[in-house]
Amino acid sequence: MTIKVEGGAHFPRYSAPLISSAQKTYDVAVIGAGPAGCSAAAALAQQGLSVLLLEKATLPRYKTCGGGLLRRARKTLPDSVADVVEREFRSITLNVLGQGRSIVATRSEPLVSMTMRAGFDHLLARHACQLGAELRAECVVKRVTPVENGVEILTGRGTFRSRFVIAADGVHSPIAKANGWSPLPCLAPALEWEVHLSAEAFAHFGQTARFDFAGIDSGYAWVFPKRDHLSVGILSTRRTCADLPARLDKYLTELGLNRIVKCEKHGYLIPLAPRREPLGRGRILLVGDAAGLADPVTAEGISYALLSGQLAAEAIVQGRADDSEVAERYQTLLEKNILRDLRAGRFLAHMLYRFPRVRDLAFRWQGRRLAEFVADVVMGERGYAVALASPASYLKMLGFGKGRRG
């Protein structure tokens, strides 16, 4: 992974770690070996800092996730990520169930690459280690305590010390909770079922990545074809949606997915808004799901997980071990590269998911425009904040004003 600062210049490479002492003290301890943690560890190790990567499980390990790697994320990753890509799609299909509307957006490069998170995360961890990070798996963090000029990390496999901690410990983040951050303000319940079909049925349903709206209030459903099965899921942007299993069952029936050989069922929560406080506090920086950084429109989290890990690394390198400067730089980088876009995305998501009549009108009259906009976002060519800066473009996508019909 190559991380660049503003203007395209590379980080300055340090010839020595920030800390040197007789007792091993790491420059940075990264807690959690998912995309956010591994991207931070790789970026820091690439710059010559000593990095400890702590993971509570044994890698590879199953992770509940659709596993769709968007183009905007994939182009920031090493070429070796191709080793864990199971399928690629240059087209995505947006459907409005009950309306019979189906809109396809196509690009010359893959819009989405399908992975299983076990292999994907394991590859990212190995990449970080190849760059110099030290991985400790099966290492549960019990407590993180600020000490003079650093942080002490108590784990089930001993106590470690580092100058900074990057917390990539997921949506429930014990580190965030223990260090005074307020709870995540908006969590979306989701189900992900790994559905294995007969060869004939899989050949029929495995041809496209599809997103289906109107099958659930305030949410959507999806089908992601993998190498030999389908990842089928559903989510609601309302935390209190209690009948997700029944709705997912109904969705499978509506699609004609009735010849199921095996089905592995999982549930999880997706953060649709960041924590209210600054995401750097003292010598601790929150990244990825722990920070609440997921796309509020698509609920996709890998892209912002990777980017936030890279930004945390950039802040630490540029801040040169000054905790207040690092935290301030990190928040500034987040605001410029992520938070501004998330605020705009939440506005669009609110219109799409909380006002079904507006959504249906948007698909009916401006479906093509909306699909192309989503494809541009997936490719990393446009952002929500750019569209929000031009209210006319939002109104056209949502079906108001003059414009080409879908």
N, C-alpha and C positions, 0 to 999 in steps of 0.2 A: 504494500500500500504506500502510495506517495501522498504526503500531506503537504499542502501549500498554504502559505499565509496570504494575506490580501495583496493583490497585485501579481500573484503567481510565483513569488519567490519561495524557495524551499526554506524549511527551518534551518537555522544554524546548527551544525553538528558539534556537540560538545566533545571535547577530547577526554574529559574526565567526568565521573558522576557528580551529582550535586553534593553528595555526602561521602565522606571517607572516614572510616574509623576502624579500630581493631575488631569490634563486634559488627557482624553483618547488619547493615541498615540499608534498606532499599530506597531508591529515589521515590518509587511509586508502587503501591500495592493496589492491584485491580481485583475487585471481588465480583466474581461471576464471569464465566467463560462463554457467554453468548455473543452475538454480533457486536453489541456495544462494548463489552469488556475486551474482547479480542482485538477489535479495531483500535482501541486506546492502547492496549499493550503492544501491538505491532508498531504503531506510530512512535511510541516512546522508545521502544527498543531500537528502532531504526535510527534514532538520533543519539544512541549511545548511552541512554539512561538505564540504570538497573531497575528491572521490573519483575515483580512477583505477581503471578496470576493464580488466584485461588478459586477453586471450583468445588462445590460441595458433593457433586456426583462423580461417577466414573465416566470418562468419555470413551466412545460415543454414548450418548444417552438420548432417549426419546424426548422430544419437546413438542407440546401441543401448539400447532401453528399451521396455517395454510401452506406455508413453504413457498409462496410465490415471490421470487426475487425479481423486483422490477428493474427495468433497464437503468433507471437513474441510480440505483444502488449497484448493480452489477458492474457498471463501467468504472467504479472506484476500486474494484477488487482485483486481486492478482489473477493472472490467466489460469492458474491451477483450479479456480472455482469450477471450471468446465468439468472437472472430474466428478463432481457431485450433482451436476445438472441432469435430471432424468428426462425432461421434455422441454421443448421451447415452442413458444407461440408468437407469431408475428401479427396475429389478429386476436382481438378480444371481442366478446359478444355481450352486449347489454340488452336485457329483456325486461319487459313489463308484463308480469304474469296477469292473465285475465284480459289483456288488451290485444294480445297477438302481435305486439310490436317487438321487433328484433333489429338491433342496430349493430353493425360491425365496424370497428376501427382497425385499420391495417397500417403497418409501418414496414420499412425495408429491413430493419433489424428487429430482433425479438423484443416484444413489449414485456414479456414475462418469461422467466426461466423457472421451471419447477424443480424444487429440491425437497428432500426430507431433512428436517432440522438436525437430526442426529449426525448425519454425514456432513452437512454444511458447517455446523458449529465446530465439529471435530477438525475439519480442514482449517478453519480460521485459527483455532488454537495451535495447531501444528505450525501454521505460518508464523504466528507470533513467536513461537519457540525457535523457529529457524532464524529469526531476526535477533534472538538473544533473550527473550523473556523466559522466566523460570516458572513452569507450571507445577502447581501442587493440587492434584485431584483428590477426591474423597476427603476434602478438608473443609469442614463446616466452621464458619466464623461465628463465634459466640458473643464477642464484644469488641467494639472499636472505641478506644479511649485516647483522647488528645493528651499528649505529653509535651514536654519542652522541646521545641523545634521539630516536632514530628507527631506520629500516631502509633499507638501500640495496638496490635491486632491479636486477640486471644482466639485460638482455634482448637479444634479437637486434636490437632497434631502439633501443638506447641504454640509458642508466642512469637510473633514477628514484629518488626518495627520498620516503619517507612516514613519518608518525608511527607508524602501525600497519599490519600486514598481516593480511588475512583470507585464509586459504588454502582455496580451493574448487576444488582441482586434482585431484579425483577419487580413486578407490579406491587408485590407485598412488602418489598424492601425493609427488612428489619433494621438496616443501618439508618435509613431515613427516619423511621419511627423513633429509634433510640436517640437520635441526635436532633430532635426538635422540629422536624418538618411536619407540617399539617398533612392530613390524609389527601390522597388524590381526589380531586373534586368531581370527576366524572368517569365512571367505569362502565364499560359495555359488556354484558354477559354474552358469551359466544359458545357454540358447540362445534366441534370438529370431529367428524367420523371418517375413519379410514375404511372405505367400502371396496371389498373385493368381489368381482363379478365373474360370470362365466366369460370365456374368451370371446364369444360372439357378442355378448352385451358390452364388454369393455371396448371392443372394436368400434361399436356404434357411439358410445358416450365419450370415448377418449380422444375426440378429434379437435376439441376447442376448449378454451378457458371461458367460462360463462359467469356472468353476474346477473342475478334475477331480483327484481324489485317487485313490491306489492304483495309478496308472499308473507310478509310479516310487517306489523306496524312498526314504524320508526327504525327500520333496518333493511337488511338484504340477505340473500343466500348466494352460494357460489358452488361451482364444481371445478376442481383443479385436477386434471389428469396427471398422474405420475407414471412411473415406468410400467407398473403392473396392476395398479388400482386407482381409485378416485379418492381425493380428499374432498369431502362434501361438508359444507358448513353453513351456519346461520348465525346471525347476531342481531341484537337489538340495541339501539342507543339509549333505551330506557332501562335503568338498573332493576326495576321491579318486574320486568317481563318474566313470568314464572312458567310459561308453558312451552318453552323452547323445544324440549324433546318431542312433544306432540306435533309442533309445527314443522320440525325437521322431518319427522316421519311422513307428514302430509306432503311436504316438498318432494321427497323421494317418490312417493306415489304419483304425484302430478307429472314428474319427469318420466315415469314408466320404469323406474329403477326398482324392479320387484324380483329380479333373479339374483339375489345377493348370496354369495357363497360364505362370506365372513365379514363381520363389521366390528371394528374396534372403536369404542365411543369415548370421547374426552370432552371436557369443558374447561373454560378459562375465562379470565377477565382481560379486557383491553382498555388501557387508559386513553381517553379521548380529550384530555386537557392536562396541561402541566401543573405541577404543584404551584401554589400561589406565591410562595417565597422565592427569592433568588436560589438558583440551583447549585451554587457553591457557597459553602459555609465553613469558615475556618480552613482546615486542610482537607476537607471532604467535598468531592464533586459528585453529583448525581447524573447518571446518563441513562439513555434508553428508557425502558418501561419504568425503571425506578424513578426517573424524572417526570414521567407522564408524557413522553414524546412519541405519539403515534398520529398518523394522518387521520383527522376527524371525518373526512369524506369516505375514504376507503377502509379505514381502520387498520391499514398496513403499518407495521412498526419497524421492519428491518431497515428501511432506508434511513429513518431518523436515528435509529440505534447506531448504525455505522457512523453517521455524520456526527452525532453528539460525542461518541467516543473519540473521534478524530479532533473535534474542537476542544475537548477536555485536555487532550495531549498537547495541542497547540498552546492552550492557555498556560499549562505548566511549563512548557519550554520557554515561552516568551516572558512569563512572570519571574523566571530565574529564582525560584524557591521562596519568594515573598508571598506569604499566604493571602494577604489582603489583595495584592495585585493580581494573583492568580484567579481568585474568586471573581474579582471585578472584570478581568479580561474574559473569563469564561462566560459570564452573563452577557457581556457586550457581543461576543461572537455568536452566542445563541440567539440573541435578539436579531442580529443581522441575517443569520443564515437559516433559522428555524422558527423562532417564536412569532415573528411578524407574519409568516406564512400560515402558521397554525391558527392565528386569530382570524385571518381571512377565511381559512378553510372551515372553521367552526360556523361562520355565518352561512356559507353555502350548505354545509351539512344540516344546519337547522332548517333551512328552507326545504331541502330535499326530504328530510326524514320526519319533520314535525308537521308539515303541511302537505299531505298526500295529494290534494287537488292541484297544488302548485307543481309538485313533482310530475303528476300525470300530464298536466298541461305542457310542462317543459319537454317531456318525451314525445308528446303528440306533435307539437309544433316545431320544436327545436332539437329533436333527438340527435340528428346528425351533428349539429354544432356542439352539443353537450358531449357526445361520444368522442369527437375529435379533441375537445378540450381535455377530457380525462386522459386520452392517449398522450397528449403533449405533456401533461403532468407526469405520467408514468415514465415517459422518456427522459424527463428532467429538462425539457425545453421551455416549460412555462411553470409559473407558480401561482398559487391562489392570490397572493398579495398583488401581483401584477393585474389580475382580473379585477380585483376589488378597487384598484386605483382608477378603473374605467367602469363606473356603474352601468353604463349602457350595455357593456358586454355581459354583465350579470343578468340584467333585465332580459336581454335577448335569449340567453341560455335558459332562463326560467320561463320563457314563453310569452314575454311582454314585448311590446314594440314591434316594429317592422323587422323582418329578417327572413332569410331563406328557411323554408320549412324542412323538417327532418324527413 
